[in-house]
Amino acid sequence: MAGERSKTIGEVGESIAENFFNKIGWGLPQKGVYYPCIKPQKHALSTSKKGEKTQHGIDFQVSYKSSLESETLNNLIISVKHSKDSKYPASATDKFKGYIRDLVHTRECFLRSAERRESNMTHKGCKRINDIPVLFYISSYDHEDFDFVSKLQSSKFMSEYDISELYVVDNRRVSFVLNVLSYIESKHSDWEWYFFQPLTGMNITDNTIMQHNKKMQVEFLNSPFIPFLLKKNIGGHETCKFLVASIDDFSENNLAKLITYCRQNTNDSVSDVEIVTGDYFPDDHDSIKRKVLSANETELNVSLGNFKPNFRSLANV
């Protein structure tokens, strides 16, 4: 019975993850991918009876051409962990470190797999390849906004691995993205919305890159904010709105940074900017808004909002 319950909990977690990936434009990921282990002794789990690992399995694999790096393919190696009956640990426990260790080892063998070669052949014109582990770690027992990732900031266990990128997605990040998308689709239902990808020195030379599309780039999984471009046809002319959603609470410093970001990433086609947080309330924050706008002279029409569905957000209608 325990094994069946564990399987059910795992399947629920995978269903949540798959639906989330669909929301952020990661399409139809490959599910349940297995490939041989090239280091059976080194990668063996402590529970292995034979002291060897014969194969690795990943819950999902997503591959796409990056919009943030020129001529670059991103292979996402995704592991899903769903806790139903317990809260997140208070720190990076041995069990959590085991999740990371197994994911890093999985990536190590993925680099030599036929699945990777097939993915690389499918995406032509990519001169660089990023193979990126993603741990989708959620707890149904904990609060939906629980911030587990912040508990890892003081931990140094990641220094054990020679890896440049690894993302951990927790309750807080999943809820943030879902709440923001629901807010946009509700308040701006007559607009087409897109994830926005800024031009930088990393992607400006690739003329095939679109600055906006329906696919969220993996880098935004740990970003303090997510930018969007909204489009609408008004009177035969395309009108654009720039929206930035911040996972951090409203503050004078945060607002100033976001306004600077908006100024740097908008052009003459955009005049309206909306900045949303999960705690904005006009009675508490409008004086700060006026102060920041006065200090940051801009021709942009800046409005503020609250993306969380609570009574405070009704003040922004």
C-alpha positions as CSV (number, residue, x, y, z in Angstrom):
1,M,0.0,0.0,0.0
2,A,2.8,2.4,0.9
3,G,4.4,1.8,-2.5
4,E,1.1,2.5,-4.3
5,R,0.6,5.7,-2.3
6,S,4.1,6.9,-3.1
7,K,3.5,6.2,-6.8
8,T,0.2,8.2,-6.7
9,I,1.9,11.2,-4.9
10,G,4.6,11.1,-7.6
11,E,2.1,11.0,-10.4
12,V,0.2,14.0,-8.9
13,G,3.5,15.9,-8.8
14,E,4.2,15.1,-12.4
15,S,0.8,16.2,-13.4
16,I,1.2,19.5,-11.6
17,A,4.6,20.0,-13.3
18,E,3.4,19.1,-16.7
19,N,0.5,21.5,-16.5
20,F,2.8,24.2,-15.3
21,F,5.2,23.6,-18.1
22,N,2.3,23.9,-20.6
23,K,1.3,27.3,-19.0
24,I,4.8,28.7,-19.6
25,G,5.1,27.5,-23.1
26,W,7.3,24.4,-22.7
27,G,4.9,22.5,-25.0
28,L,4.8,18.7,-24.9
29,P,7.9,17.6,-23.0
30,Q,9.3,14.1,-23.3
31,K,8.2,12.1,-20.3
32,G,9.9,9.2,-18.6
33,V,13.2,9.2,-20.5
34,Y,15.8,6.5,-19.6
35,Y,19.4,6.1,-20.7
36,P,22.4,4.0,-19.6
37,C,24.6,5.1,-16.7
38,I,28.3,5.4,-17.8
39,K,29.6,5.5,-14.2
40,P,27.7,2.7,-12.4
41,Q,29.8,2.6,-9.2
42,K,30.1,6.4,-8.8
43,H,26.5,7.1,-9.4
44,A,25.1,4.2,-7.4
45,L,22.5,5.1,-4.8
46,S,23.2,4.3,-1.2
47,T,20.1,2.0,-1.2
48,S,21.5,0.0,-4.2
49,K,21.9,-3.7,-3.3
50,K,24.5,-4.3,-5.9
51,G,26.3,-1.0,-5.4
52,E,25.8,-0.1,-9.1
53,K,23.5,2.0,-11.1
54,T,22.5,0.7,-14.6
55,Q,20.4,3.5,-15.9
56,H,19.1,7.0,-15.2
57,G,15.6,8.2,-15.6
58,I,14.3,11.7,-15.9
59,D,10.7,12.8,-15.4
60,F,10.7,15.4,-18.3
61,Q,13.1,16.6,-20.9
62,V,12.5,19.9,-22.7
63,S,14.7,21.3,-25.5
64,Y,14.4,24.6,-27.2
65,K,16.5,27.3,-28.9
66,S,17.4,30.0,-26.4
67,S,16.1,33.5,-26.9
68,L,18.6,34.9,-24.4
69,E,21.8,33.5,-26.0
70,S,22.8,33.5,-29.7
71,E,22.7,30.2,-31.6
72,T,22.2,28.3,-28.3
73,L,20.2,25.1,-27.6
74,N,18.9,24.6,-24.0
75,N,18.3,21.0,-23.0
76,L,16.4,20.9,-19.7
77,I,16.7,17.8,-17.6
78,I,13.8,17.9,-15.2
79,S,13.3,15.9,-12.0
80,V,9.9,16.2,-10.1
81,K,9.6,15.8,-6.4
82,H,6.2,16.1,-4.7
83,S,5.8,16.1,-0.9
84,K,2.2,15.3,0.2
85,D,2.5,14.6,3.9
86,S,5.4,16.7,5.1
87,K,6.6,20.3,4.9
88,Y,9.8,21.5,3.2
89,P,12.9,20.8,5.3
90,A,14.4,23.8,7.2
91,S,17.6,23.6,5.2
92,A,19.5,21.5,2.6
93,T,19.0,18.1,4.3
94,D,20.8,14.9,3.2
95,K,17.6,13.8,1.5
96,F,17.4,17.0,-0.5
97,K,21.2,16.9,-1.3
98,G,20.5,13.4,-2.6
99,Y,17.9,14.8,-5.0
100,I,20.5,17.2,-6.3
101,R,23.3,14.6,-6.5
102,D,21.1,12.2,-8.5
103,L,20.1,15.1,-10.9
104,V,23.7,16.1,-11.4
105,H,24.7,12.5,-12.1
106,T,21.8,12.2,-14.5
107,R,23.0,15.2,-16.4
108,E,26.5,13.8,-16.5
109,C,25.3,10.6,-18.3
110,F,22.8,12.6,-20.4
111,L,25.8,14.3,-22.0
112,R,26.8,10.9,-23.5
113,S,23.3,9.7,-24.4
114,A,21.6,9.0,-27.7
115,E,18.7,11.2,-26.5
116,R,21.0,14.2,-26.4
117,R,22.5,13.5,-29.8
118,E,19.0,13.2,-31.2
119,S,17.9,16.5,-29.6
120,N,21.0,18.3,-30.9
121,M,20.3,17.0,-34.5
122,T,16.7,18.2,-34.3
123,H,17.7,21.8,-33.5
124,K,19.8,23.0,-36.4
125,G,22.0,26.1,-36.4
126,C,23.0,25.9,-32.7
127,K,26.7,26.3,-32.0
128,R,26.4,26.1,-28.2
129,I,24.5,23.7,-26.0
130,N,23.4,24.2,-22.4
131,D,22.4,21.0,-20.5
132,I,20.5,22.4,-17.5
133,P,19.2,20.4,-14.5
134,V,15.9,21.6,-13.1
135,L,14.5,20.3,-9.8
136,F,10.7,20.9,-9.6
137,Y,10.2,20.5,-5.9
138,I,6.8,21.2,-4.5
139,S,5.0,20.5,-1.2
140,S,1.2,20.1,-1.1
141,Y,1.4,20.1,2.7
142,D,3.2,23.5,3.0
143,H,1.8,26.9,2.2
144,E,1.5,27.6,-1.5
145,D,3.8,30.6,-1.2
146,F,6.4,28.9,0.9
147,D,9.9,30.0,-0.1
148,F,12.2,27.0,0.2
149,V,14.9,28.2,-2.2
150,S,15.9,31.0,0.2
151,K,16.7,28.3,2.8
152,L,19.5,27.1,0.4
153,Q,21.3,30.4,0.1
154,S,23.7,29.8,3.0
155,S,24.4,26.2,1.9
156,K,27.6,25.5,0.1
157,F,26.9,21.9,-1.1
158,M,26.6,23.0,-4.7
159,S,30.3,23.9,-4.8
160,E,30.9,20.1,-4.8
161,Y,29.7,19.9,-8.4
162,D,31.3,21.3,-11.6
163,I,28.1,22.7,-13.0
164,S,27.3,26.3,-14.1
165,E,23.5,26.2,-14.0
166,L,20.9,24.4,-11.8
167,Y,17.4,25.6,-11.0
168,V,15.2,24.7,-8.1
169,V,11.5,25.5,-8.5
170,D,9.5,25.6,-5.2
171,N,5.9,26.5,-4.1
172,R,6.7,30.2,-4.1
173,R,8.0,30.3,-7.7
174,V,5.2,28.2,-9.1
175,S,2.5,30.2,-7.3
176,F,4.1,33.5,-8.5
177,V,4.1,32.5,-12.1
178,L,0.5,31.1,-12.0
179,N,-0.9,34.1,-10.2
180,V,0.8,36.5,-12.6
181,L,-0.5,34.7,-15.7
182,S,-4.0,34.5,-14.2
183,Y,-3.8,38.3,-13.5
184,I,-2.8,39.1,-17.0
185,E,-5.4,36.8,-18.6
186,S,-8.1,38.3,-16.3
187,K,-7.3,42.0,-16.3
188,H,-6.0,42.1,-19.9
189,S,-8.2,39.5,-21.5
190,D,-8.5,41.5,-24.7
191,W,-4.7,41.7,-25.1
192,E,-2.3,39.1,-26.5
193,W,0.5,38.5,-24.0
194,Y,4.0,37.3,-24.5
195,F,7.1,36.6,-22.4
196,F,9.6,39.4,-23.2
197,Q,13.3,38.6,-23.8
198,P,15.6,41.7,-23.6
199,L,18.4,42.3,-26.1
200,T,21.8,41.9,-24.5
201,G,25.4,41.3,-25.6
202,M,24.5,37.6,-25.3
203,N,21.8,37.5,-28.0
204,I,22.0,40.6,-30.1
205,T,24.0,39.0,-33.0
206,D,21.3,36.3,-33.6
207,N,18.8,37.8,-36.0
208,T,16.5,34.8,-35.7
209,I,15.7,35.6,-32.1
210,M,12.3,37.2,-31.4
211,Q,12.2,39.5,-28.4
212,H,8.8,38.2,-27.4
213,N,7.1,34.8,-27.6
214,K,5.0,32.3,-25.6
215,K,7.9,30.4,-24.2
216,M,9.4,31.4,-20.9
217,Q,13.1,31.1,-20.8
218,V,14.5,28.9,-18.0
219,E,16.6,31.8,-16.7
220,F,13.5,33.5,-15.4
221,L,12.8,30.6,-13.0
222,N,15.1,32.3,-10.5
223,S,14.7,35.9,-11.6
224,P,13.2,38.4,-9.2
225,F,10.9,39.6,-11.9
226,I,9.4,38.5,-15.2
227,P,8.8,40.9,-18.1
228,F,5.9,40.6,-20.5
229,L,4.8,42.4,-23.7
230,L,1.1,42.8,-24.3
231,K,-0.3,43.6,-27.8
232,K,-3.7,44.9,-28.9
233,N,-5.1,46.2,-32.2
234,I,-6.8,49.6,-31.6
235,G,-8.2,51.5,-34.5
236,G,-6.2,49.5,-37.0
237,H,-2.9,50.2,-35.2
238,E,-1.0,47.8,-33.0
239,T,-0.7,49.0,-29.4
240,C,1.9,47.6,-27.0
241,K,2.0,47.6,-23.2
242,F,5.0,46.6,-21.1
243,L,4.3,44.7,-17.9
244,V,6.8,43.6,-15.3
245,A,5.8,41.3,-12.4
246,S,8.0,41.2,-9.3
247,I,8.2,38.3,-6.9
248,D,9.6,40.6,-4.3
249,D,7.4,42.9,-2.2
250,F,6.8,46.5,-3.1
251,S,9.5,48.9,-1.9
252,E,11.0,52.2,-3.0
253,N,14.2,50.5,-4.1
254,N,12.4,47.7,-5.9
255,L,10.2,50.1,-7.8
256,A,13.1,52.3,-8.8
257,K,15.0,49.3,-10.2
258,L,11.9,48.1,-12.1
259,I,11.3,51.5,-13.7
260,T,14.9,51.7,-14.8
261,Y,14.5,48.2,-16.3
262,C,11.4,49.3,-18.2
263,R,13.0,52.5,-19.5
264,Q,16.0,50.4,-20.8
265,N,13.8,47.8,-22.6
266,T,11.1,49.8,-24.2
267,N,11.0,51.9,-27.4
268,D,8.7,54.4,-29.0
269,S,6.1,51.7,-29.7
270,V,5.5,51.3,-25.9
271,S,4.1,54.2,-23.9
272,D,2.2,52.3,-21.1
273,V,4.1,50.3,-18.4
274,E,2.5,48.3,-15.6
275,I,4.4,47.1,-12.6
276,V,2.8,44.5,-10.4
277,T,3.7,42.9,-7.1
278,G,1.8,40.6,-4.7
279,D,1.4,43.2,-2.0
280,Y,0.8,46.5,-3.7
281,F,-2.0,48.6,-2.0
282,P,-2.6,52.2,-3.0
283,D,-3.2,53.5,0.5
284,D,0.1,52.2,1.6
285,H,2.3,52.7,-1.4
286,D,1.1,55.6,-3.6
287,S,3.2,58.2,-1.8
288,I,6.3,56.0,-2.6
289,K,5.1,55.7,-6.2
290,R,5.0,59.5,-6.5
291,K,8.4,59.9,-4.9
292,V,10.1,57.3,-7.2
293,L,8.4,58.7,-10.4
294,S,9.5,62.2,-9.5
295,A,13.1,61.0,-9.0
296,N,13.1,59.0,-12.2
297,E,11.9,61.3,-14.9
298,T,10.3,59.2,-17.6
299,E,7.8,59.8,-20.5
300,L,6.3,56.4,-19.8
301,N,2.8,56.2,-18.3
302,V,3.5,54.0,-15.3
303,S,0.7,52.2,-13.4
304,L,1.0,49.8,-10.5
305,G,-1.1,46.7,-9.6
306,N,-1.4,43.7,-7.3
307,F,-1.4,40.3,-9.0
308,K,-2.7,38.3,-6.0
309,P,-6.4,37.6,-5.9
310,N,-7.4,39.2,-2.6
311,F,-9.4,42.2,-1.3
312,R,-6.3,44.5,-1.7
313,S,-6.2,43.8,-5.4
314,L,-9.7,45.1,-5.8
315,A,-8.4,48.6,-5.1
316,N,-6.5,48.5,-8.4
317,V,-9.5,47.8,-10.6
